[in-house]
Amino acid sequence: MKSVRFRPAFSDRISGIFTMTVKDNRRPRQINLIPLTDVSTEVQLGIREMRNEDTVRKWMFTDRIIELNEHLAWLSRIKGDQRQIIFVVIDGEGCPVGIASVNAIDYPHKKADWAFYLTEKAPAGLGSALEFAFINFIFDALDMQKLNCQVIEGNDRVVKLHKKFLFEDEGFKRSDIINNGKRIGVHLLGLTRKDWDEGKGGVYEKYGKSLDKYSISVSWDNSQGKGDGKLVDQIEMARARNNLNWMNILRLVLDLSPEHGKALIADIRDIDKEISRLSDKLVSE
Ligand SMILES: CC(C)(COP(=O)(O)OP(=O)(O)OC[C@H]1O[C@@H](n2cnc3c(N)ncnc32)[C@H](O)[C@@H]1OP(=O)(O)O)[C@@H](O)C(=O)NCCC(=O)NCCS
């Protein structure tokens, strides 16, 4: 897997690696975005703590505390989901500090949704740098033409943040969800690739100094999303997914009810079939 470097600054594509012009002599803080499926089970499970922080969950569509079984079910769902890519944001010390996700990926229409959150312990300015780099990643590496996001009513800071990065209002869904026991609305915001390509220079001119405090790399292999990787890689990935399932079973048996265990066993069985189908193909080639 390549690590594609999306510095907030301008980038030139050289052999698939994005490089940037360093605008000042201070060392930028290195931040890595690693696919959730590639981080350790410990990190995958630890993310639940950040997701459950008050400052994060109150701005999520599901704002209650996420229990372990729900988290495990989510981990299990996203593993085989080609329409979303979840990245763990890892700081220079190797600690997870947040999540950035591309959701509802629609390859025929080249559009997607995105969202992110950071632990409240994350350093100031990281949200902005991450947004700049992640927009570049989604347009350049995933070849999308339109990027959408939804922000819960009251989260004015994030609406403002998105507008700083050229997102425009595309509507407001009144009384759309229940949040903290009340019906509230949802802002719809969107950004076209054309607007981004034309406007990102201006954004960088304005905010480059603070964006350049971070150097953001995204580990991503384009064949991963579209399922056309080499067979050996697919088997490796499937095995890694099943390893996670076995760990989850262990935890479920310790913590939870047998019915959740059955769902995981069914998933293991299906992935085992996939491994054997891929292995058959490999030997018959
Ligand atoms: C959205 C989020 C990732 C942004 O991260 P961040 O680290 O706060 O980002 P930054 O430090 O770059 O700050 C972004 C802006 O918010 C402002 N800000 C930061 N903390 C603030 C606070 N407590 N109150 C008001 N404004 C604040 C910053 O000044 C900055 O504004 P500017 O662009 O005018 O300078 C983070 O706030 C978060 O995880 N929020 C909860 C989840 C969420 O709302 N996700 C978005 C759903 S789409």
The ligand as a Gaussian input file, in Angstrom:
#p B3LYP/6-31G(d) Opt

LIG

0 1
 C      -14.932000      19.199000      13.558000
 C      -13.629000      18.969000      14.261000
 C      -12.968000      17.707000      13.695000
 C      -12.727000      20.181000      13.998000
 O      -11.503000      19.984000      14.650000
 P      -10.750000      21.165000      15.419000
 O       -9.522000      20.550000      15.945000
 O      -11.661000      21.865000      16.331000
 O      -10.398000      22.113000      14.209000
 P       -9.555000      23.438000      14.293000
 O       -8.741000      23.501000      15.541000
 O       -8.873000      23.548000      12.983000
 O      -10.682000      24.565000      14.437000
 C      -11.647000      24.768000      13.423000
 C      -12.347000      26.089000      13.687000
 O      -13.128000      25.989000      14.890000
 C      -12.722000      27.017000      15.825000
 N      -12.790000      26.450000      17.150000
 C      -12.028000      25.460000      17.649000
 N      -12.424000      25.198000      18.900000
 C      -13.486000      26.022000      19.151000
 C      -14.367000      26.189000      20.249000
 N      -14.246000      25.463000      21.360000
 N      -15.367000      27.099000      20.147000
 C      -15.523000      27.836000      19.030000
 N      -14.723000      27.698000      17.955000
 C      -13.723000      26.823000      18.030000
 C      -11.317000      27.333000      15.440000
 O      -10.948000      28.633000      15.855000
 C      -11.383000      27.237000      13.947000
 O      -12.005000      28.399000      13.463000
 P      -11.322000      29.285000      12.329000
 O      -11.392000      28.410000      11.098000
 O      -12.169000      30.480000      12.230000
 O       -9.937000      29.504000      12.785000
 C      -13.800000      18.808000      15.801000
 O      -14.278000      20.009000      16.339000
 C      -14.762000      17.717000      16.199000
 O      -14.377000      16.573000      16.257000
 N      -16.030000      18.069000      16.469000
 C      -17.039000      17.106000      16.904000
 C      -17.524000      16.238000      15.766000
 C      -18.055000      17.057000      14.608000
 O      -18.769000      18.015000      14.782000
 N      -17.697000      16.606000      13.396000
 C      -18.146000      17.225000      12.168000
 C      -19.338000      16.502000      11.678000
 S      -19.524000      16.836000       9.934000

